[in-house]
Amino acid sequence: MSNHSGESALQPTLLRVLIADDVMETRRSTRLMLTLIPEARVVAIAHNGRQAVDLAREHKPDIALMDVSMPEMDGVSAIEKMVKENPGMGCIVISAERDSDTLRRAMSVGAKGYLLKPTTSEEFVATFRRVAKIVQEERPSNNTHTQQHERKVFLQQMAMQYVKARRTDNQALAVFEELAADPQCDVPWLQSLAVIYVFRREWKKLQALSARLDQLSQ
């Protein structure tokens, strides 16, 4: 198994993302930059502002990445409607318009971030994570069950990737141990964790895990 290090810490929950831009290449590049953020999941893509409002109403994204100049309804007007319907949404404007008036208008209606086109991947990730932190901190406490479910799904997706990559590094260990902390954890995840313990020579942990697996097999 290979050993990877130096990766960023896991994010607590999945983030549902809407992309709104009337230019196909921009939509593609935005989606490509989102692959740098493992916890981000694109749930809807809009080609204009009106469609963005409709899709936000349907999918209830956590974060919307919005162009300003779009047909049928401009991005600022769309953000205003979306935030009124879902105050917890974090909207990030990605625009080629450099005038300060556009920025002020966007922020006044509820946008929490602003990026100028073309944006670098570093700028994009930094702004996304800053807004994501705001969104997560403002989530109501009654969403705890939903967040726990999303966390479990996220961990399982990461675990599948780590199994395929035959990883035994600290981040992989953390994922499998968090899954194993669930009394209802699926046996394959426990078995994968046992393999990691063997590779890392963590015999005491392996002994306890083996006893648990024996009980499940009876």
C-alpha positions as CSV (number, residue, x, y, z in Angstrom):
1,M,0.0,0.0,0.0
2,S,1.2,3.5,-0.8
3,N,1.6,6.3,1.8
4,H,0.3,9.8,1.2
5,S,0.8,12.8,3.4
6,G,0.4,16.5,3.6
7,E,-3.3,16.6,2.6
8,S,-5.8,19.0,4.2
9,A,-8.0,18.0,7.0
10,L,-11.4,16.4,6.2
11,Q,-14.3,18.8,6.1
12,P,-17.2,18.0,8.4
13,T,-20.0,17.7,5.8
14,L,-20.8,17.5,2.1
15,L,-21.6,20.9,0.4
16,R,-24.3,21.0,-2.3
17,V,-23.2,23.4,-5.0
18,L,-25.1,25.2,-7.8
19,I,-23.3,26.7,-10.8
20,A,-24.9,29.4,-12.8
21,D,-23.3,30.9,-15.9
22,D,-24.4,31.3,-19.5
23,V,-21.0,30.4,-21.0
24,M,-20.4,26.7,-21.4
25,E,-16.6,26.9,-21.0
26,T,-17.0,28.9,-17.8
27,R,-19.4,26.3,-16.4
28,R,-16.9,23.6,-17.3
29,S,-13.9,25.4,-15.8
30,T,-15.8,26.1,-12.6
31,R,-16.8,22.5,-12.3
32,L,-13.2,21.5,-12.8
33,M,-12.0,23.7,-10.0
34,L,-14.6,22.2,-7.7
35,T,-12.8,18.8,-8.1
36,L,-10.1,20.4,-5.9
37,I,-12.6,20.5,-3.0
38,P,-13.5,16.8,-2.1
39,E,-16.5,17.8,0.0
40,A,-18.2,19.8,-2.8
41,R,-21.0,18.1,-4.8
42,V,-22.5,19.8,-7.9
43,V,-26.3,19.3,-7.6
44,A,-27.4,21.7,-10.4
45,I,-26.1,23.8,-13.3
46,A,-28.1,26.8,-14.6
47,H,-27.6,28.6,-17.9
48,N,-29.3,31.9,-16.8
49,G,-30.4,33.7,-13.6
50,R,-34.1,32.6,-13.8
51,Q,-33.1,29.0,-14.1
52,A,-30.7,29.4,-11.2
53,V,-33.6,30.6,-9.0
54,D,-35.8,27.6,-10.0
55,L,-33.0,25.1,-9.5
56,A,-32.0,26.6,-6.1
57,R,-35.7,26.3,-5.0
58,E,-35.6,22.6,-6.1
59,H,-32.2,21.5,-4.9
60,K,-31.6,23.8,-2.0
61,P,-27.8,24.1,-2.5
62,D,-25.5,25.2,0.3
63,I,-23.4,27.3,-2.1
64,A,-24.2,29.0,-5.4
65,L,-21.5,30.1,-7.8
66,M,-23.1,32.9,-9.8
67,D,-22.1,34.9,-12.9
68,V,-23.5,38.4,-13.0
69,S,-24.2,39.0,-16.7
70,M,-26.8,36.3,-17.7
71,P,-29.9,36.4,-19.9
72,E,-33.5,36.5,-18.5
73,M,-32.3,37.5,-15.1
74,D,-28.9,38.9,-14.0
75,G,-26.9,37.2,-11.3
76,V,-27.4,39.9,-8.7
77,S,-31.2,39.8,-9.0
78,A,-31.1,36.0,-8.9
79,I,-29.0,36.0,-5.7
80,E,-31.5,38.4,-4.1
81,K,-34.4,36.0,-4.8
82,M,-32.4,32.9,-3.8
83,V,-31.2,34.3,-0.5
84,K,-34.7,35.5,0.4
85,E,-36.0,31.9,-0.1
86,N,-32.9,30.2,1.5
87,P,-31.1,32.6,3.9
88,G,-28.5,30.0,4.8
89,M,-27.2,29.7,1.2
90,G,-23.7,31.1,0.5
91,C,-23.6,32.9,-2.8
92,I,-20.2,33.6,-4.6
93,V,-20.1,35.9,-7.5
94,I,-17.7,35.0,-10.3
95,S,-17.7,37.9,-12.7
96,A,-15.7,39.7,-15.4
97,E,-17.1,43.0,-14.3
98,R,-14.5,44.9,-12.3
99,D,-16.6,47.9,-11.3
100,S,-17.0,48.4,-7.6
101,D,-20.8,49.1,-8.0
102,T,-21.4,45.5,-9.1
103,L,-19.5,44.3,-6.0
104,R,-21.5,46.5,-3.7
105,R,-24.8,45.4,-5.3
106,A,-23.9,41.8,-5.0
107,M,-22.9,42.1,-1.4
108,S,-25.9,44.2,-0.5
109,V,-28.3,41.4,-1.6
110,G,-26.5,38.7,0.3
111,A,-23.5,37.5,-1.7
112,K,-20.7,36.3,0.6
113,G,-17.8,36.1,-1.8
114,Y,-16.6,37.8,-5.1
115,L,-14.2,36.5,-7.6
116,L,-13.0,38.2,-10.8
117,K,-12.7,36.2,-14.1
118,P,-10.3,34.7,-14.9
119,T,-9.7,33.4,-11.4
120,T,-6.9,31.1,-10.3
121,S,-7.6,27.8,-8.7
122,E,-5.9,29.0,-5.5
123,E,-8.2,32.1,-5.3
124,F,-11.2,29.9,-6.1
125,V,-10.5,27.3,-3.4
126,A,-9.7,29.9,-0.8
127,T,-12.9,31.9,-1.4
128,F,-15.0,28.7,-1.6
129,R,-13.7,27.4,1.7
130,R,-14.1,30.8,3.4
131,V,-17.8,30.9,2.4
132,A,-18.3,27.2,3.2
133,K,-17.1,27.9,6.7
134,I,-19.6,30.7,7.1
135,V,-22.4,28.5,5.7
136,Q,-21.5,25.6,8.0
137,E,-21.3,27.8,11.1
138,E,-24.8,29.3,10.3
139,R,-26.5,25.9,9.8
140,P,-29.3,25.4,12.3
141,S,-28.7,22.8,15.0
142,N,-31.9,20.8,14.0
143,N,-30.0,19.7,10.9
144,T,-27.8,17.5,13.0
145,H,-29.2,14.2,11.7
146,T,-28.9,15.3,8.1
147,Q,-25.3,16.4,8.7
148,Q,-24.5,13.1,10.3
149,H,-25.9,11.2,7.3
150,E,-24.0,13.4,4.8
151,R,-20.8,12.9,6.9
152,K,-21.3,9.1,6.7
153,V,-21.8,9.2,2.9
154,F,-18.7,11.4,2.5
155,L,-16.6,9.1,4.6
156,Q,-17.8,6.0,2.6
157,Q,-16.9,7.7,-0.7
158,M,-13.5,8.6,0.6
159,A,-13.0,5.1,2.0
160,M,-13.8,3.6,-1.4
161,Q,-11.2,5.8,-3.0
162,Y,-8.6,4.8,-0.4
163,V,-9.3,1.1,-0.8
164,K,-8.7,1.4,-4.6
165,A,-5.5,3.4,-4.0
166,R,-4.4,0.9,-1.3
167,R,-3.7,3.7,1.1
168,T,-2.5,3.3,4.7
169,D,-1.5,6.9,5.6
170,N,-2.9,8.9,8.5
171,Q,-5.8,10.4,6.6
172,A,-6.9,7.0,5.4
173,L,-6.6,5.6,8.9
174,A,-8.7,8.5,10.3
175,V,-11.5,7.8,7.7
176,F,-11.7,4.1,8.5
177,E,-11.5,4.6,12.3
178,E,-14.3,7.2,12.1
179,L,-16.4,4.7,10.1
180,A,-15.6,1.9,12.6
181,A,-16.7,4.1,15.5
182,D,-20.3,3.5,14.3
183,P,-21.7,0.3,16.0
184,Q,-23.5,-0.4,12.7
185,C,-20.4,-0.1,10.6
186,D,-20.3,-2.4,7.6
187,V,-17.9,-5.4,7.9
188,P,-15.9,-4.5,4.7
189,W,-14.9,-1.2,6.2
190,L,-13.8,-3.0,9.4
191,Q,-11.8,-5.5,7.3
192,S,-10.1,-2.7,5.4
193,L,-9.2,-1.1,8.8
194,A,-7.7,-4.4,9.9
195,V,-5.5,-4.4,6.8
196,I,-4.3,-0.9,7.6
197,Y,-3.5,-1.9,11.2
198,V,-1.5,-4.9,10.0
199,F,0.5,-2.7,7.6
200,R,1.2,-0.1,10.3
201,R,2.0,-2.8,12.9
202,E,-0.7,-1.5,15.3
203,W,-1.2,-4.9,17.0
204,K,-3.2,-3.8,20.0
205,K,-5.8,-2.0,17.8
206,L,-5.8,-5.0,15.5
207,Q,-6.5,-7.4,18.4
208,A,-9.5,-5.4,19.5
209,L,-10.8,-5.1,16.0
210,S,-10.4,-8.8,15.4
211,A,-12.5,-9.6,18.5
212,R,-15.2,-7.3,17.1
213,L,-15.1,-9.1,13.7
214,D,-15.2,-12.5,15.4
215,Q,-18.4,-11.4,17.2
216,L,-20.0,-10.3,14.0
217,S,-19.2,-13.5,12.3
218,Q,-20.9,-15.6,15.0
